[in-house]
Amino acid sequence: MIDFVHLHNHTTFSFLDGYGTPKQFLDQVEAIGHNAVSITDHGNIWGHIPFLKEGEKRGIKIIPGIEFYIVEDAKSKMERKYFHITVLAKNQVGLENIHRLVTYSNFEGFYYKPRIDFENLIECSEGLLVLSGCMGAGVLLNILDDSKYVERYLASFKKEFKDDFYIEVSPQRRVQPQVSRMIEIAGNYKIKPVTTSDTHFPRKEDHAAEDLMLCIGTATTHSDPDRMIIMPELYLFDGVEAEKRGLSIYGERYGELYDATLEIADKVDIKRTKSGQKLFPLPAGYGDKFELFREWVDAGVMARDLKSKGDWELYKERLGYEVGLIIDKDYVDYFLVIRDMIIWAKKRMLVGPARGSVAGSLVAYVLRITEVDPLEFGLLFERFIDVTRHDPPDIDIDFPDEKMPVDVDY
């Protein structure tokens, strides 16, 4: 049984073109005995953090990547044609460069799809591993008959990425002649070929669900004989199946193509970084943040004139509960930062009242973060923060687009 790593994988985050949650994918990764896997969804990186978190729990190395839509000129909005190219982050710098490219593809290059161009990719080349693309819309596969294009493309990428650029092939019978040519071209340019599976679902038995999702994504019926059909072999297969497929399509060279997957995985060194908690800078004269927090809450009670209400005892009990839970969960700095930001901004611009589940918080109301009395309208604090909820709360606030940079700078 051959050892290798699946380097090209589409998950549920390749919307209506991939099937499988982080848990489902990593269950299968464990089932086939692998300790590393990549995530390369179409044009987005929404799955990176969920996969990195799940991988950490299981001791599985996650290789964050993306399958970019790439064109000659991403600023041109004249043609819908595009290629695919597989890009993996080698280190933290590479991951940040993928973030930059994704941002560009959505804000500058978007035309039916979020697109980059070859110039963008080369400008952000540091820390990236680049594979030439899949057996569908992959770059090299689709320019094989244009020798000048092949020369320009491979020479420039080899020069820029050096040994971090690979010719990507897959053990698919339908493109075996093209695969043979691509492996030959790789030898001519002294570029290593690497095999990928272009998986779209984790287990073999998930094909039916993926096929139905593809019908939805392409707006066709399952009974349509002319519809696009996802190939049933595009799943996370094990080393026994890999050896069988490799020998069938690549011949005796199959071992070196699978070895290249291990080489790529060994090059990747990324630790999931966290932004860290933003601590509120205490004004002079305050012993700790809790003193300031309670003072602001008390001042807000006075400003909202809550003590004059006939049911003040209910308000007092609710405030005590909320303040206690906010302190227990260490969200005091968060509330101080948000309250300070909103009060500062309201003196300089129009600020929409915070909305969403935070409207259920009486503390947010007295701090002037929200403008709705939750007790008056029977709103639940537990929809915002709950004893059993461990992920941090979020507060949605609207600022004018043109004034947003001013607030961010503050």
Residue pairs with C-beta under 8 A, 6 or more apart in sequence:
1 238
1 239
1 240
1 243
2 239
2 242
2 243
2 246
2 254
2 255
2 258
3 239
3 258
3 262
4 195
4 239
4 242
4 258
4 259
4 261
4 262
5 34
5 36
5 37
5 38
5 63
5 261
5 262
5 264
5 265
6 29
6 34
6 37
6 38
6 196
6 197
6 199
6 236
6 261
7 38
7 40
7 63
7 65
7 86
7 88
7 131
7 194
7 196
7 261
7 264
7 265
8 38
8 40
8 67
8 86
8 131
8 134
8 168
8 170
8 196
8 197
8 198
8 199
9 18
9 25
9 37
9 38
9 39
9 40
9 197
9 199
9 236
10 17
10 18
10 40
10 41
10 42
10 67
10 198
10 199
10 200
11 18
11 19
11 20
11 21
11 22
11 25
11 39
11 41
11 47
11 51
12 18
12 19
12 20
12 21
12 47
13 39
13 41
13 44
13 46
13 47
14 41
14 42
14 44
14 67
14 200
15 42
15 217
16 213
16 214
16 216
16 217
17 42
17 200
17 213
17 214
17 217
18 41
18 42
18 200
18 201
18 210
19 200
19 201
19 202
19 206
19 209
19 210
19 213
20 28
20 201
20 202
20 206
21 50
22 47
22 50
22 51
22 53
22 54
22 55
23 54
24 202
24 203
24 206
25 37
25 39
25 51
25 202
25 236
26 37
26 51
26 54
26 55
26 58
26 60
27 202
28 202
28 203
28 235
28 236
29 35
29 37
29 60
29 236
30 58
30 60
32 236
32 237
32 238
32 239
33 238
33 239
34 60
35 59
35 60
35 61
36 60
36 61
36 62
36 63
36 265
37 55
37 60
37 61
37 62
37 63
37 236
38 62
38 63
38 64
38 65
38 88
39 47
39 48
39 51
39 62
39 63
39 64
39 65
40 65
40 66
40 67
40 86
40 87
40 88
41 47
41 66
41 67
42 67
42 69
43 66
43 67
43 68
43 69
43 102
43 105
43 113
43 114
44 66
44 102
44 114
45 64
45 66
45 98
45 99
45 102
48 62
48 64
49 272
51 62
51 64
52 62
52 64
52 272
53 272
54 60
54 62
55 61
55 62
56 272
61 265
61 268
62 270
63 88
63 89
63 264
63 265
63 268
63 270
64 88
64 89
64 95
64 98
64 270
65 86
65 87
65 88
65 89
65 98
65 129
66 86
66 87
66 98
66 101
66 102
67 84
67 85
67 86
67 87
67 134
68 84
68 85
68 86
68 87
68 101
68 105
68 115
68 116
68 121
69 82
69 83
69 84
69 105
69 113
69 114
69 115
69 116
70 82
70 83
70 84
70 85
70 115
70 116
70 117
70 118
70 121
70 139
71 79
71 81
71 82
71 83
71 109
71 115
71 116
71 117
72 117
72 118
73 117
74 104
74 105
74 108
74 109
74 111
74 115
74 116
74 117
74 120
75 108
75 109
75 117
76 111
77 111
80 111
80 112
82 113
82 115
82 137
83 133
83 137
83 138
83 139
83 142
84 133
84 134
84 136
84 137
84 138
84 139
85 121
85 130
85 131
85 132
85 133
85 138
85 139
86 130
86 131
86 132
86 133
86 134
86 138
86 168
86 196
87 98
87 101
87 121
87 128
87 129
87 130
87 131
88 94
88 128
88 129
88 130
88 131
88 264
88 268
89 95
89 97
89 98
89 127
89 128
89 129
89 268
89 270
90 127
90 128
90 129
90 164
90 267
90 268
90 269
91 127
91 268
91 269
91 270
92 127
92 270
92 271
92 273
93 126
93 127
94 126
94 127
94 128
94 129
95 127
95 270
96 127
97 124
97 125
97 126
97 127
97 128
98 124
98 128
100 124
101 116
101 120
101 121
101 124
102 114
104 116
104 120
105 114
105 115
105 116
106 114
109 115
109 116
109 117
109 120
118 153
118 156
121 128
121 130
122 156
122 157
122 160
125 160
125 161
128 161
128 164
129 161
129 164
129 165
129 166
129 264
129 267
129 268
130 157
130 161
130 164
130 165
130 166
131 165
131 166
131 167
131 168
131 194
131 196
132 138
132 139
132 140
132 141
132 157
132 165
132 166
132 167
132 168
132 182
133 139
133 140
133 141
133 168
134 141
134 168
134 170
134 196
134 198
135 141
135 169
135 170
135 172
135 174
135 175
135 178
135 179
135 198
136 198
138 168
139 153
140 150
140 153
140 154
140 167
140 168
140 182
140 185
141 175
141 178
141 182
143 149
143 150
143 153
144 150
144 178
144 181
144 182
144 185
150 185
154 185
154 189
154 191
155 189
157 165
158 165
158 189
158 190
158 191
163 192
164 267
165 191
166 191
166 192
166 193
166 194
166 260
166 264
167 182
167 183
167 185
167 186
167 191
167 192
167 193
167 194
168 193
168 194
168 195
168 196
169 179
169 182
169 183
169 193
169 194
169 195
169 196
169 250
169 257
170 179
170 195
170 196
170 197
170 198
171 179
171 195
171 197
171 242
171 245
171 246
171 248
171 249
171 250
171 254
172 179
172 231
172 233
172 249
173 248
173 249
176 249
179 249
179 250
182 193
183 193
183 250
183 253
183 257
186 192
186 193
192 260
192 263
193 256
193 257
193 260
194 257
194 260
194 261
194 264
195 246
195 250
195 254
195 257
195 258
195 260
195 261
196 261
197 234
197 235
197 236
197 237
198 234
199 234
199 235
199 236
200 210
200 230
200 234
200 235
201 207
201 209
201 210
201 230
201 234
201 235
202 235
202 236
203 235
203 236
204 232
204 235
204 237
206 235
207 230
207 232
207 235
210 230
211 222
211 229
211 230
212 222
214 228
214 229
214 230
215 221
215 222
215 227
218 227
218 228
220 227
220 228
221 227
233 245
237 245
242 258
243 254
246 254
246 255
246 257
246 258
247 254
250 257
277 330
277 333
277 334
278 333
278 334
278 337
279 289
279 333
280 289
280 292
280 332
280 333
280 336
280 337
280 340
282 288
282 289
282 292
283 292
286 292
289 332
289 333
289 336
290 327
290 332
292 336
293 323
293 326
293 327
293 332
293 335
293 336
294 323
296 336
296 339
296 367
297 319
297 323
297 363
297 366
297 367
300 365
300 366
300 367
300 368
301 307
301 315
301 319
301 366
303 366
303 368
304 365
304 366
304 373
306 312
306 315
306 366
309 315
311 375
314 375
315 362
315 375
318 362
318 375
318 381
319 362
319 363
319 366
321 381
322 361
322 362
322 363
322 381
322 385
323 363
325 385
325 387
326 332
326 335
326 363
326 385
329 385
331 385
331 392
331 393
334 392
334 393
335 363
335 364
335 367
335 369
338 354
338 367
338 369
338 395
338 397
339 367
339 368
339 369
341 407
341 410
342 351
342 354
342 368
342 369
342 397
343 368
344 407
344 410
345 351
345 399
345 403
345 407
345 410
346 368
348 403
348 406
349 399
349 400
349 403
349 406
349 407
350 400
351 397
351 398
351 399
352 397
352 398
352 399
353 370
353 371
353 372
354 364
354 369
354 370
354 395
354 396
354 397
355 370
355 396
355 397
355 398
356 394
356 395
356 396
357 383
357 384
357 393
358 364
358 369
358 370
358 384
358 393
358 394
358 395
358 396
359 370
359 372
359 374
359 379
359 384
360 374
360 379
360 380
360 381
360 382
360 383
360 384
361 369
361 370
361 374
361 381
361 384
361 385
362 373
362 374
362 375
362 381
364 370
364 384
364 395
365 371
365 372
365 373
365 374
369 395
369 397
372 379
374 380
374 381
384 393
385 393
399 407
